[in-house]
Amino acid sequence: MRNARMLAVVLLAAMAVSAAVAAPARLVSLRGWIVDEGSGRTHANAESAPVVLENHETKETPLVLVADDGVIYSLADQKAAMEYVGKKIMAIGTVDENHLMNVGSFRDVESKQEARPGLPKSGD
């Protein structure tokens, strides 16, 4: 009986710890620039688009979002991000504890162009 109680306490403690560690992703809206991971904050501007695209294609560095506050987010959908290299964007999606962003939509802040990954663009 005592062993059963001890086992129950250990199991409850383990479940509490695992629930605390697995924090849910949070919904965010971020402004920033799409750049290659190797360039980071250095190329977070429109003029660096050719360098970012070359690095991404030749060195196969993943694209990331450099937010206006300087935080760098990995992007789950690389294909959708390609269109926004060199553009000031707003990305709406979820971010997990590892700064991986699953974007629901990108919007070019300057031209108001919007894309939703996985959905056809208007006019397609």
N, C-alpha and C positions, 0 to 999 in steps of 0.2 A: 504494500500500500504506500509506504513511504517513497519507494522508488518510482511509483507511478506519479505521485505528486511532484517529485523532483523532475521527472521527465516532462511533465506538463509545464512546469515553470520554465524549463530550458527552452521548450518549443515556443512558448509564448514570447519569451525574450528574443529568440531568433527571428520570429515573425515581425516583431516590433522594429528590430534593427533593419531588416530587409525592406520594410515599408518606408522607413525614414531615408534609406539610401536611394531608393528608386523614386526620386522626385519627379512629378509629372512635368511634361513640357508646358511652357506658358506661351500664350498668344501675345505677339508683339507687333509693333509697326516701327520699322527702322529706316532712317535715311542714311545714304552713304554711296559708296562707289564699289563696283565689281572690279576686282583686280586678280592677278594670279597670286598664289600663295607665296611664291618667291619674292615678288615685288613688295607686297604688303602696303603699308602706309605711304611709301615713297612714290608710288605711281597712282595714288588715289586722286586722279584728275583726268580731264578730257584729253589733254595733250599726250598722255601716256598710253592711250588705247592701242596704237600699233605695237608698242613694246609688250604690253600685257598679252595681246593676241599671239604674238610671236613666241613668247615664253610658254604660253599655254599649249600651243600647237607643237613646238619643237622639243620642249623639255618636259611636256606632259604634266606641268604643274597644275593642280586643281585651282579653280576659281573660288574666291572667297568674297565676302562682303566686309568692307572696312566701313563701319558705322561712323557717323559724325562724332561720336564720343571717343573714337579711337579703338573700340573693341572690334576684334576680328572674328567673324562667324564663318564656319564651314558651310557650304551649300550642298544640300542633298541632290538638287536637280541642276547639274552642270550645263545641260543642253539649253535649258530655259535662260540661264544666266548669260550665255554667250552673246545674246542680242543686246545686252545692256552694258557691255564693256565700254568704258569711256563716257558713260552717261551718269548724271546725278539721278539716283533712283530712290524710290520708297518701296520697301519690301514688307509685305504683310504675311505672317506665318507663325509657326511655332518654333521655339528654341528650347533645346534640352540643356541639362547641366553641363554638357561638354561643348557648348556653343555650336551645336549642329542645328542649322536652320532648315526646316521644311517650309518652303515658300508657297503660299497659296496664290499670291499674285505679286508681280513686279509692276512698277509704274515709273516711267521716265518723268521726273519732276518738271523738267523744262517743257516738254511737248505734250504732256498728259497722256502719252501712249501707254497702254496697259496690256499685259499678257498674263494669262493664268496658265501655269504649267499644266500640260495634259489636256487643255481645251483649245479648240481652234480660235484664232484671233478673229475679230469682226472683219468681215469682208472675205474670209477664206472659203 
